[in-house]
Amino acid sequence: MTTRADIRGKWALVTGASRGIGRQVSLALADQGCNVVLHSRDLSNTAALAAEVASKGVEVRQVEAELASTDDVSAMLKELLLNGPPIDILYNNAAIMTSYYSDWLSVPADDLRLSFEVNVTALIQICHTLIPGMVSRGWGRIINVTSGIADQPELIAYAVSKAAVDKFVYDTVGKLEGTGVLMNLLDPGWLRTDLGGPNAPNSVESVIPGALVPALINDGTAGKLFRAQDYAGTEL
């Protein structure tokens, strides 16, 4: 990065914060002096993480919502807008991967529906709700987590939902030009997480520092795919 944003004192919302990538990102943001709102399905899932984040000297809040429920997402966002801090940085990290189908022609329609509800619809709903506040303040960073998955129709529900996320970002960034709000994509790489499985080549810790790069950029870059593994083993 030629220039770097100072995110000390800003507020970030991390969806799916209780484990995996979301947990790593939340802790890394706190290390940068950024306050964090931790999302999970239930507040109990982020209780221990909230204490760990707070021990780094930043403020922390917790929110809960089942992302497959539009009503749940709406309630969470309403609470944030009414009583929460202004969100400056958004990590849309939460996602689901439905079952692997060796018979790739048998993927059920319900898997497609659920994948889009969680991985696409909720993500867009959150972005559309938080973007106006970022624009009004003249600063914001939106990081939508995507995937490099390819040539696996056995996991087509997940794969096409991530392709839809990419399309959303590429079609939206032009509307944000000149506002100070930068929206980008993050491919964390294939990680040993609950979603990635035990045979993935990369540890979940390797997502840092690369996952922070699109939050710290300060040169106007938008609509770019950042690959976290490109930064593995480096320092920001």
Contacts in CASP RR format, 6 or more apart in sequence:
PFRMAT RR
TARGET T0000
AUTHOR 0000-0000-0000
METHOD contacts of the structure
MODEL  1
MTTRADIRGKWALVTGASRGIGRQVSLALADQGCNVVLHSRDLSNTAALA
AEVASKGVEVRQVEAELASTDDVSAMLKELLLNGPPIDILYNNAAIMTSY
YSDWLSVPADDLRLSFEVNVTALIQICHTLIPGMVSRGWGRIINVTSGIA
DQPELIAYAVSKAAVDKFVYDTVGKLEGTGVLMNLLDPGWLRTDLGGPNA
PNSVESVIPGALVPALINDGTAGKLFRAQDYAGTEL
1 213 0 8 1.000
1 216 0 8 1.000
1 217 0 8 1.000
1 218 0 8 1.000
1 219 0 8 1.000
1 236 0 8 1.000
2 219 0 8 1.000
3 217 0 8 1.000
3 218 0 8 1.000
3 219 0 8 1.000
4 216 0 8 1.000
4 217 0 8 1.000
4 218 0 8 1.000
4 236 0 8 1.000
5 141 0 8 1.000
5 215 0 8 1.000
5 216 0 8 1.000
5 217 0 8 1.000
5 218 0 8 1.000
7 29 0 8 1.000
7 32 0 8 1.000
7 33 0 8 1.000
7 34 0 8 1.000
7 88 0 8 1.000
7 89 0 8 1.000
7 215 0 8 1.000
7 216 0 8 1.000
8 32 0 8 1.000
8 33 0 8 1.000
8 34 0 8 1.000
9 33 0 8 1.000
9 34 0 8 1.000
9 35 0 8 1.000
9 58 0 8 1.000
10 34 0 8 1.000
10 35 0 8 1.000
10 88 0 8 1.000
10 89 0 8 1.000
11 34 0 8 1.000
11 35 0 8 1.000
11 36 0 8 1.000
11 37 0 8 1.000
11 59 0 8 1.000
11 85 0 8 1.000
11 86 0 8 1.000
11 87 0 8 1.000
11 88 0 8 1.000
11 89 0 8 1.000
12 26 0 8 1.000
12 29 0 8 1.000
12 34 0 8 1.000
12 35 0 8 1.000
12 36 0 8 1.000
12 37 0 8 1.000
12 87 0 8 1.000
12 88 0 8 1.000
12 89 0 8 1.000
12 90 0 8 1.000
12 91 0 8 1.000
12 215 0 8 1.000
13 36 0 8 1.000
13 37 0 8 1.000
13 39 0 8 1.000
13 63 0 8 1.000
13 80 0 8 1.000
13 87 0 8 1.000
13 89 0 8 1.000
13 90 0 8 1.000
13 91 0 8 1.000
13 126 0 8 1.000
13 130 0 8 1.000
14 22 0 8 1.000
14 25 0 8 1.000
14 26 0 8 1.000
14 29 0 8 1.000
14 36 0 8 1.000
14 37 0 8 1.000
14 38 0 8 1.000
14 39 0 8 1.000
14 91 0 8 1.000
14 93 0 8 1.000
15 22 0 8 1.000
15 39 0 8 1.000
15 67 0 8 1.000
15 91 0 8 1.000
15 92 0 8 1.000
15 93 0 8 1.000
15 94 0 8 1.000
15 122 0 8 1.000
15 126 0 8 1.000
16 22 0 8 1.000
16 39 0 8 1.000
16 40 0 8 1.000
16 93 0 8 1.000
16 94 0 8 1.000
17 23 0 8 1.000
17 25 0 8 1.000
17 26 0 8 1.000
17 36 0 8 1.000
17 38 0 8 1.000
17 39 0 8 1.000
17 40 0 8 1.000
17 46 0 8 1.000
17 49 0 8 1.000
17 93 0 8 1.000
18 38 0 8 1.000
18 40 0 8 1.000
18 45 0 8 1.000
18 46 0 8 1.000
18 49 0 8 1.000
19 193 0 8 1.000
19 194 0 8 1.000
20 191 0 8 1.000
20 193 0 8 1.000
20 194 0 8 1.000
20 204 0 8 1.000
21 93 0 8 1.000
21 145 0 8 1.000
21 188 0 8 1.000
21 191 0 8 1.000
21 193 0 8 1.000
21 204 0 8 1.000
21 207 0 8 1.000
21 211 0 8 1.000
22 91 0 8 1.000
22 93 0 8 1.000
23 49 0 8 1.000
24 204 0 8 1.000
24 205 0 8 1.000
24 207 0 8 1.000
24 208 0 8 1.000
24 211 0 8 1.000
25 91 0 8 1.000
25 93 0 8 1.000
25 207 0 8 1.000
25 208 0 8 1.000
25 211 0 8 1.000
25 212 0 8 1.000
26 36 0 8 1.000
26 38 0 8 1.000
26 49 0 8 1.000
26 53 0 8 1.000
27 49 0 8 1.000
27 52 0 8 1.000
27 53 0 8 1.000
27 56 0 8 1.000
28 208 0 8 1.000
28 209 0 8 1.000
28 211 0 8 1.000
28 212 0 8 1.000
29 36 0 8 1.000
29 89 0 8 1.000
29 212 0 8 1.000
29 215 0 8 1.000
30 36 0 8 1.000
30 53 0 8 1.000
30 56 0 8 1.000
30 57 0 8 1.000
30 58 0 8 1.000
30 60 0 8 1.000
31 56 0 8 1.000
32 212 0 8 1.000
32 216 0 8 1.000
33 56 0 8 1.000
33 57 0 8 1.000
33 58 0 8 1.000
34 58 0 8 1.000
34 89 0 8 1.000
34 215 0 8 1.000
35 58 0 8 1.000
35 59 0 8 1.000
35 60 0 8 1.000
35 61 0 8 1.000
35 85 0 8 1.000
36 53 0 8 1.000
36 58 0 8 1.000
36 59 0 8 1.000
36 60 0 8 1.000
36 61 0 8 1.000
37 60 0 8 1.000
37 61 0 8 1.000
37 62 0 8 1.000
37 63 0 8 1.000
37 80 0 8 1.000
37 84 0 8 1.000
37 85 0 8 1.000
37 87 0 8 1.000
38 46 0 8 1.000
38 49 0 8 1.000
38 50 0 8 1.000
38 53 0 8 1.000
38 60 0 8 1.000
38 61 0 8 1.000
38 62 0 8 1.000
38 63 0 8 1.000
39 46 0 8 1.000
39 62 0 8 1.000
39 63 0 8 1.000
39 64 0 8 1.000
39 65 0 8 1.000
39 76 0 8 1.000
39 94 0 8 1.000
40 46 0 8 1.000
40 62 0 8 1.000
40 64 0 8 1.000
41 64 0 8 1.000
41 65 0 8 1.000
41 66 0 8 1.000
41 67 0 8 1.000
42 64 0 8 1.000
43 62 0 8 1.000
43 63 0 8 1.000
43 64 0 8 1.000
46 62 0 8 1.000
47 62 0 8 1.000
50 60 0 8 1.000
50 62 0 8 1.000
53 60 0 8 1.000
54 60 0 8 1.000
59 85 0 8 1.000
61 84 0 8 1.000
61 85 0 8 1.000
63 76 0 8 1.000
63 79 0 8 1.000
63 80 0 8 1.000
64 76 0 8 1.000
65 72 0 8 1.000
65 73 0 8 1.000
65 75 0 8 1.000
65 76 0 8 1.000
66 72 0 8 1.000
67 73 0 8 1.000
67 94 0 8 1.000
67 117 0 8 1.000
67 118 0 8 1.000
67 122 0 8 1.000
68 114 0 8 1.000
68 117 0 8 1.000
68 118 0 8 1.000
68 122 0 8 1.000
70 117 0 8 1.000
70 121 0 8 1.000
70 122 0 8 1.000
70 125 0 8 1.000
73 122 0 8 1.000
73 125 0 8 1.000
73 126 0 8 1.000
74 125 0 8 1.000
77 125 0 8 1.000
77 126 0 8 1.000
77 129 0 8 1.000
77 130 0 8 1.000
80 87 0 8 1.000
80 130 0 8 1.000
81 129 0 8 1.000
86 133 0 8 1.000
86 137 0 8 1.000
87 130 0 8 1.000
87 133 0 8 1.000
87 134 0 8 1.000
88 134 0 8 1.000
88 137 0 8 1.000
88 139 0 8 1.000
88 140 0 8 1.000
88 141 0 8 1.000
89 140 0 8 1.000
89 141 0 8 1.000
89 142 0 8 1.000
89 143 0 8 1.000
89 215 0 8 1.000
90 126 0 8 1.000
90 127 0 8 1.000
90 130 0 8 1.000
90 141 0 8 1.000
90 142 0 8 1.000
90 143 0 8 1.000
91 143 0 8 1.000
91 145 0 8 1.000
91 211 0 8 1.000
91 215 0 8 1.000
92 123 0 8 1.000
92 126 0 8 1.000
92 127 0 8 1.000
92 142 0 8 1.000
92 143 0 8 1.000
92 144 0 8 1.000
92 145 0 8 1.000
92 165 0 8 1.000
93 145 0 8 1.000
94 118 0 8 1.000
94 122 0 8 1.000
95 118 0 8 1.000
95 119 0 8 1.000
95 145 0 8 1.000
95 158 0 8 1.000
95 161 0 8 1.000
95 162 0 8 1.000
95 195 0 8 1.000
96 114 0 8 1.000
96 115 0 8 1.000
96 118 0 8 1.000
96 119 0 8 1.000
96 158 0 8 1.000
96 195 0 8 1.000
97 115 0 8 1.000
97 155 0 8 1.000
97 158 0 8 1.000
97 195 0 8 1.000
97 196 0 8 1.000
98 107 0 8 1.000
98 111 0 8 1.000
98 114 0 8 1.000
98 115 0 8 1.000
98 155 0 8 1.000
98 157 0 8 1.000
98 158 0 8 1.000
99 111 0 8 1.000
100 154 0 8 1.000
100 155 0 8 1.000
101 107 0 8 1.000
101 154 0 8 1.000
101 155 0 8 1.000
102 154 0 8 1.000
104 153 0 8 1.000
104 154 0 8 1.000
104 156 0 8 1.000
107 153 0 8 1.000
107 154 0 8 1.000
107 156 0 8 1.000
107 157 0 8 1.000
111 157 0 8 1.000
112 156 0 8 1.000
112 157 0 8 1.000
112 160 0 8 1.000
114 157 0 8 1.000
115 157 0 8 1.000
115 158 0 8 1.000
115 160 0 8 1.000
115 161 0 8 1.000
116 161 0 8 1.000
116 164 0 8 1.000
118 161 0 8 1.000
119 158 0 8 1.000
119 161 0 8 1.000
119 162 0 8 1.000
119 164 0 8 1.000
119 165 0 8 1.000
120 161 0 8 1.000
120 164 0 8 1.000
120 165 0 8 1.000
120 168 0 8 1.000
123 144 0 8 1.000
123 165 0 8 1.000
123 168 0 8 1.000
124 168 0 8 1.000
127 142 0 8 1.000
127 144 0 8 1.000
127 168 0 8 1.000
127 172 0 8 1.000
127 183 0 8 1.000
130 142 0 8 1.000
131 142 0 8 1.000
131 176 0 8 1.000
131 181 0 8 1.000
134 140 0 8 1.000
134 142 0 8 1.000
134 179 0 8 1.000
134 180 0 8 1.000
134 181 0 8 1.000
135 176 0 8 1.000
135 179 0 8 1.000
135 180 0 8 1.000
135 181 0 8 1.000
138 179 0 8 1.000
138 180 0 8 1.000
138 181 0 8 1.000
139 180 0 8 1.000
139 181 0 8 1.000
140 180 0 8 1.000
140 181 0 8 1.000
140 182 0 8 1.000
141 181 0 8 1.000
141 182 0 8 1.000
141 184 0 8 1.000
141 214 0 8 1.000
141 215 0 8 1.000
141 217 0 8 1.000
142 181 0 8 1.000
142 182 0 8 1.000
142 183 0 8 1.000
142 184 0 8 1.000
143 183 0 8 1.000
143 184 0 8 1.000
143 185 0 8 1.000
143 186 0 8 1.000
143 211 0 8 1.000
143 214 0 8 1.000
143 215 0 8 1.000
144 165 0 8 1.000
144 168 0 8 1.000
144 169 0 8 1.000
144 183 0 8 1.000
144 184 0 8 1.000
144 185 0 8 1.000
144 186 0 8 1.000
145 165 0 8 1.000
145 185 0 8 1.000
145 186 0 8 1.000
145 187 0 8 1.000
145 188 0 8 1.000
146 162 0 8 1.000
146 165 0 8 1.000
146 166 0 8 1.000
146 185 0 8 1.000
146 186 0 8 1.000
146 187 0 8 1.000
146 225 0 8 1.000
147 158 0 8 1.000
147 159 0 8 1.000
147 162 0 8 1.000
147 187 0 8 1.000
147 189 0 8 1.000
148 162 0 8 1.000
148 187 0 8 1.000
148 189 0 8 1.000
149 155 0 8 1.000
149 158 0 8 1.000
149 159 0 8 1.000
149 162 0 8 1.000
150 159 0 8 1.000
152 159 0 8 1.000
153 159 0 8 1.000
165 185 0 8 1.000
166 185 0 8 1.000
166 225 0 8 1.000
169 183 0 8 1.000
169 184 0 8 1.000
169 185 0 8 1.000
169 223 0 8 1.000
170 223 0 8 1.000
172 183 0 8 1.000
173 183 0 8 1.000
173 222 0 8 1.000
173 223 0 8 1.000
174 222 0 8 1.000
176 182 0 8 1.000
176 183 0 8 1.000
176 222 0 8 1.000
177 222 0 8 1.000
180 220 0 8 1.000
182 214 0 8 1.000
182 217 0 8 1.000
182 220 0 8 1.000
182 221 0 8 1.000
182 222 0 8 1.000
183 222 0 8 1.000
183 223 0 8 1.000
184 214 0 8 1.000
184 217 0 8 1.000
184 221 0 8 1.000
184 222 0 8 1.000
184 223 0 8 1.000
184 224 0 8 1.000
184 225 0 8 1.000
184 226 0 8 1.000
185 223 0 8 1.000
185 224 0 8 1.000
185 225 0 8 1.000
185 226 0 8 1.000
186 211 0 8 1.000
186 214 0 8 1.000
186 225 0 8 1.000
186 226 0 8 1.000
186 228 0 8 1.000
187 225 0 8 1.000
187 226 0 8 1.000
187 227 0 8 1.000
187 228 0 8 1.000
187 229 0 8 1.000
188 207 0 8 1.000
188 211 0 8 1.000
188 228 0 8 1.000
188 229 0 8 1.000
189 202 0 8 1.000
189 207 0 8 1.000
189 227 0 8 1.000
189 228 0 8 1.000
189 229 0 8 1.000
190 196 0 8 1.000
190 200 0 8 1.000
190 201 0 8 1.000
190 202 0 8 1.000
191 200 0 8 1.000
191 202 0 8 1.000
191 203 0 8 1.000
191 204 0 8 1.000
191 206 0 8 1.000
191 207 0 8 1.000
192 198 0 8 1.000
192 199 0 8 1.000
192 200 0 8 1.000
192 202 0 8 1.000
192 203 0 8 1.000
192 204 0 8 1.000
193 200 0 8 1.000
193 204 0 8 1.000
202 229 0 8 1.000
202 232 0 8 1.000
206 228 0 8 1.000
206 229 0 8 1.000
206 232 0 8 1.000
206 233 0 8 1.000
207 228 0 8 1.000
208 228 0 8 1.000
209 231 0 8 1.000
209 233 0 8 1.000
209 234 0 8 1.000
209 235 0 8 1.000
209 236 0 8 1.000
210 226 0 8 1.000
210 228 0 8 1.000
210 229 0 8 1.000
210 230 0 8 1.000
210 231 0 8 1.000
210 232 0 8 1.000
210 234 0 8 1.000
210 236 0 8 1.000
211 228 0 8 1.000
212 236 0 8 1.000
213 226 0 8 1.000
213 228 0 8 1.000
213 231 0 8 1.000
213 236 0 8 1.000
214 221 0 8 1.000
214 224 0 8 1.000
214 226 0 8 1.000
216 236 0 8 1.000
END
